[in-house]
């Protein structure tokens, strides 16, 4: 039953806003950084590597905080994550999704203290980045760290494949087969990474950051960044 609830929370229809963004995929295709199907596979692997190297350590560190204290470590963590968001539009997207996530979880779990998390970020005048509140909220409703790490990686892959389909770069059948194929490397990607803390977080795919910046130069856009 608990795992079914987690599947619901990461369903694509959940209104956090993730499907409004391409996170650089649209500009990568538009400006020729991704030219063919093989290029898309390479792009997705690099994208997931960066998620594992950057977001997963922050997710892990947030989860292992002793709640409900919301201790000073969280402030340092939130400031460092914000500083590592190199692209302004990606930073904005992360904050918007974080606010939507907090609102959603507060409505689904009214007795779990989600409003305390929201108030803490407001009082500290810190941005509610999605990866941070994703971990803090789901820790409160007792999902496991391993499930959170896997589901976060799943959402990252799903959103990129969906964007590629909606851009017409690949068809729905091909896209879902590609997504299915990539699940086979999740264990490899997460191996030796699941215990890393936020102080070990790294950005590893700077071409992706460049592509995200180029999103603003597209004349006609299907997505936000």
C-alpha positions as CSV (number, residue, x, y, z in Angstrom):
1,X,0.0,0.0,0.0
2,X,2.8,2.5,0.9
3,X,4.7,1.8,-2.3
4,X,1.5,2.4,-4.3
5,X,1.1,5.8,-2.6
6,X,4.7,6.6,-3.6
7,X,3.9,5.6,-7.2
8,X,1.0,8.0,-7.1
9,X,3.2,10.9,-5.8
10,X,5.6,10.6,-8.7
11,X,2.9,10.1,-11.3
12,X,3.3,12.4,-14.3
13,X,-0.2,13.9,-13.6
14,X,0.8,15.2,-10.2
15,X,0.6,19.1,-10.5
16,X,4.1,20.1,-9.5
17,X,4.9,21.6,-12.9
18,X,7.7,19.4,-14.0
19,X,6.2,18.7,-17.4
20,X,6.4,22.4,-18.3
21,X,10.2,22.2,-18.5
22,X,12.6,20.5,-20.8
23,X,15.7,21.2,-18.7
24,X,17.8,21.9,-21.8
25,X,16.6,19.1,-24.0
26,X,14.6,21.3,-26.4
27,X,17.6,23.7,-26.9
28,X,19.9,20.7,-27.3
29,X,17.8,19.4,-30.2
30,X,17.2,22.9,-31.7
31,X,20.8,23.9,-31.8
32,X,22.1,20.5,-33.0
33,X,23.7,19.2,-29.7
34,X,21.5,16.2,-30.2
35,X,21.4,15.1,-33.8
36,X,20.1,11.5,-33.7
37,X,18.8,8.7,-31.6
38,X,22.3,7.7,-30.4
39,X,22.9,11.3,-29.4
40,X,19.8,11.3,-27.4
41,X,20.9,8.1,-25.5
42,X,24.3,9.8,-24.7
43,X,22.5,12.9,-23.6
44,X,20.2,11.0,-21.3
45,X,23.1,9.1,-19.7
46,X,25.0,12.3,-19.1
47,X,21.8,13.9,-17.7
48,X,21.2,11.0,-15.3
49,X,24.9,11.0,-14.2
50,X,24.6,14.6,-13.3
51,X,21.4,13.9,-11.3
52,X,23.2,11.2,-9.4
53,X,26.2,13.3,-8.8
54,X,24.4,16.6,-7.9
55,X,20.8,16.0,-6.7
56,X,21.0,12.6,-5.1
57,X,23.7,13.6,-2.5
58,X,21.5,16.6,-1.4
59,X,18.4,14.4,-1.3
60,X,20.3,11.9,0.9
61,X,21.6,14.5,3.3
62,X,18.1,16.1,3.7
63,X,16.6,12.7,4.4
64,X,19.2,11.9,7.1
65,X,18.6,15.1,9.0
66,X,17.0,14.6,12.4
67,X,13.5,16.0,12.0
68,X,11.5,17.8,13.2
69,X,14.4,19.9,14.4
70,X,15.2,21.3,10.9
71,X,18.6,21.9,12.4
72,X,21.1,24.5,11.2
73,X,22.7,22.0,8.8
74,X,19.7,22.4,6.6
75,X,20.3,26.1,6.2
76,X,23.9,25.5,5.0
77,X,22.7,22.7,2.7
78,X,20.0,24.9,1.2
79,X,22.4,27.8,0.6
80,X,25.0,25.5,-1.0
81,X,22.4,23.9,-3.3
82,X,21.1,27.3,-4.3
83,X,24.7,28.4,-5.1
84,X,25.2,25.4,-7.4
85,X,22.1,26.2,-9.5
86,X,24.1,27.8,-12.3
87,X,21.2,28.6,-14.7
88,X,18.7,31.2,-13.5
89,X,15.7,29.7,-15.2
90,X,16.5,26.2,-13.9
91,X,16.8,27.7,-10.4
92,X,13.4,29.3,-10.8
93,X,11.9,26.1,-12.0
94,X,13.2,24.2,-9.0
95,X,11.8,26.7,-6.6
96,X,8.3,26.7,-8.3
97,X,8.2,23.0,-8.2
98,X,9.3,22.9,-4.6
99,X,6.5,25.3,-3.6
100,X,3.9,23.2,-5.6
101,X,5.2,20.0,-3.9
102,X,4.9,21.4,-0.4
103,X,1.3,22.6,-1.2
104,X,0.4,19.2,-2.6
105,X,1.9,17.2,0.3
106,X,0.3,19.4,2.8
107,X,-3.1,18.7,1.2
108,X,-2.5,14.9,1.0
109,X,-0.9,14.5,4.5
110,X,-2.4,17.3,6.6
111,X,-1.3,15.8,9.9
112,X,2.3,15.2,8.9
113,X,3.7,18.7,9.6
114,X,4.4,19.8,6.0
115,X,3.4,23.3,6.9
116,X,6.3,23.3,9.4
117,X,8.7,22.7,6.6
118,X,7.2,25.5,4.5
119,X,7.3,28.0,7.4
120,X,10.9,27.1,8.1
121,X,12.0,28.0,4.6
122,X,10.0,31.2,4.8
123,X,11.5,32.2,8.2
124,X,15.0,31.5,7.0
125,X,14.2,33.3,3.7
126,X,15.6,30.4,1.7
127,X,14.3,29.1,-1.7
128,X,12.2,25.9,-1.5
129,X,14.2,23.9,-4.0
130,X,12.4,20.8,-5.2
131,X,15.0,18.2,-4.3
132,X,15.3,19.4,-0.8
133,X,11.6,19.5,0.1
134,X,11.0,16.3,-1.9
135,X,13.2,14.5,0.6
136,X,12.1,16.3,3.7
137,X,8.4,15.7,3.0
138,X,8.6,12.1,2.1
139,X,10.8,11.4,5.1
140,X,7.9,12.7,7.3
141,X,5.5,10.1,5.8
142,X,8.1,7.3,6.3
143,X,9.1,6.3,2.8
144,X,12.6,4.7,2.6
145,X,15.7,6.5,1.4
146,X,16.3,3.9,-1.3
147,X,12.8,4.3,-2.7
148,X,13.2,8.1,-2.8
149,X,16.6,7.9,-4.6
150,X,15.2,5.5,-7.2
151,X,12.0,7.4,-7.7
152,X,13.8,10.8,-8.1
153,X,16.0,9.2,-10.8
154,X,12.9,7.8,-12.4
155,X,11.2,11.2,-12.5
156,X,14.3,12.7,-14.1
157,X,14.4,10.1,-16.8
158,X,10.6,10.1,-17.4
159,X,10.4,13.9,-17.8
160,X,13.3,13.9,-20.4
161,X,11.8,11.1,-22.4
162,X,8.4,12.7,-22.3
163,X,9.9,16.0,-23.6
164,X,11.6,14.2,-26.5
165,X,8.3,12.6,-27.4
166,X,6.3,15.8,-27.3
167,X,9.0,17.5,-29.4
168,X,8.5,14.9,-32.0
169,X,12.1,13.8,-31.9
170,X,11.0,10.2,-31.1
171,X,7.7,8.5,-31.2
172,X,5.8,7.3,-28.1
173,X,6.6,3.6,-28.6
174,X,10.3,4.3,-29.2
175,X,10.3,6.7,-26.2
176,X,8.8,4.2,-23.8
177,X,11.1,1.5,-25.0
178,X,14.1,3.8,-24.4
179,X,12.9,4.6,-20.9
180,X,12.4,0.9,-20.2
181,X,16.0,0.2,-21.4
182,X,17.5,2.9,-19.2
183,X,16.0,1.3,-16.0
184,X,18.5,-1.5,-16.5
185,X,21.4,1.0,-15.6
186,X,19.7,2.6,-12.6
187,X,21.5,0.2,-10.2
188,X,24.8,0.9,-11.9
189,X,24.3,4.7,-11.7
190,X,23.3,4.6,-8.0
191,X,26.0,2.1,-7.0
192,X,28.4,3.7,-4.5
193,X,26.5,7.0,-4.8
194,X,23.6,6.4,-2.4
195,X,25.6,7.2,0.7
196,X,27.3,10.4,-0.6
197,X,26.4,13.5,1.3
198,X,25.8,17.0,-0.1
199,X,29.4,18.1,0.6
200,X,30.4,15.6,-2.1
201,X,27.9,16.8,-4.7
202,X,29.4,17.6,-8.1
203,X,28.2,18.9,-11.5
204,X,29.6,16.6,-14.2
205,X,27.9,17.6,-17.4
206,X,28.7,21.2,-18.3
207,X,27.4,20.9,-21.8
208,X,24.0,20.4,-20.3
209,X,24.3,23.6,-18.4
210,X,25.2,25.4,-21.7
211,X,22.2,23.8,-23.4
212,X,19.9,25.0,-20.6
213,X,21.2,28.6,-21.1
214,X,20.6,28.4,-24.8
215,X,16.9,27.7,-24.2
216,X,16.3,31.4,-23.9
217,X,17.6,31.9,-27.5
218,X,14.9,29.7,-29.1
219,X,12.6,31.7,-31.2
220,X,9.6,29.5,-30.7
221,X,9.5,27.3,-27.7
222,X,7.3,24.4,-26.7
223,X,8.8,24.3,-23.2
224,X,10.1,26.6,-20.5
225,X,13.7,25.7,-19.6
